[in-house]
Amino acid sequence: MYIYPFLLVAAFQKELENYLEVKHVIPCANGTDALQIALMALGLKPGDEIITPSFTYIATTEVMALLGLKPVFVEVNPDTYCIDASKIEAAITENTKAIVPVHLYGQAAPMNEIMEIAKKHNLFVIEDNAQAIGCDYTLSNGETVKTGTIGTIGCTSFFPSKNLGCYGDGGAIFTNDSELAVKIKMISNHGQSKKYYHDVVGCNSRLDSVQAAILRIKLRNLDTYNASRNEVANYYDQFFAQFPQLKTPVRAENSTHVFHQYTLQVEGLNRDEMNKFLEERGVPSMIYYPVPAHRQKMFESFGSSSTVLPITDWLTERVISLPIHTEMKQEHLDIICNSVAEFIKSKN
Ligand SMILES: *Cc1c(COP(=O)(O)O)cnc(C)c1O
């Protein structure tokens, strides 16, 4: 009886491995830990540089700083919000060790191009898949795979707001490299190789078994959840097509979209005014994210604020995300769409 809770975590791990078609899933406590453990497993040294977007949630780059690694911020594609692969090579130096692309808002970064660059320059690739679980990507050889299983390591979060969310905190690390999987498992469990023998400095990062039980059930419905998010997105797309002031989401090449966020770009309107207007009507629109990583105080000592990222800055001022989830009723959609329309008409 005592051991039973751990079997729930083990069962979820196997089921996620099958769903993702990846050799190893290592569950952990949250998505931030997943990223940190992934970086620790690669044996990177303080001062090593990692290429990553600034236009992302802070966790992606915070863990780098925590480990003494240097995030090197690269622009994103203004259509897809993911890292612009054509700008990666210019940022590579002799200290570059890895690329951390983020599959932002629910669709894949250009992994074919990223993997080619990584191979050429001998770099690790860690995919931040926290916003894109269930997303499919078509490789150059025509094969379709899940995001998070393409690079050296993939990381995800099961925070309640994510597409596969639990009722508290959770995360996981994926890899097809069996040696790395052993290391990752060890690091996430106090560097322990066998009970009470600790070979490396690790941390304590467990997925809670109650969360695993919830995730097992929700995983069975993940594709359905993602399909209903797409239905909402398609409805929004059609409704907003009448407004030239709004740019609806562009679908990325070779990727499906799981719409973790439905994000519009507003042109010729005051985005913050629109956000406030929607808030007053009870529509919980959000700005992801109001300050890009390179402009965060956290990175001042890295000299990041002098990084010139005009597209990232430009997007930061124009994006607004509308509510999207799996239980949206037509009446919710009507309130949201009509509120946006009302704002735009009030400005004409
Ligand atoms: C949510 C998120 C994380 C962190 O996950 P937590 O479980 O909250 O630690 C990391 N990266 C991205 C892009 C995220 O959206």
The ligand as an ORCA input file, in Angstrom:
! r2SCAN-3c Opt
* xyz 0 1
  C       4.756     28.102    -17.803
  C       6.041     28.231    -18.509
  C       7.259     27.832    -17.925
  C       7.402     27.447    -16.469
  O       6.582     26.477    -15.981
  P       6.225     26.425    -14.399
  O       5.578     25.104    -14.248
  O       5.334     27.571    -14.106
  O       7.510     26.495    -13.657
  C       8.400     27.898    -18.693
  N       8.367     28.350    -19.950
  C       7.239     28.757    -20.549
  C       7.282     29.229    -21.954
  C       6.035     28.724    -19.843
  O       4.915     29.147    -20.441
*
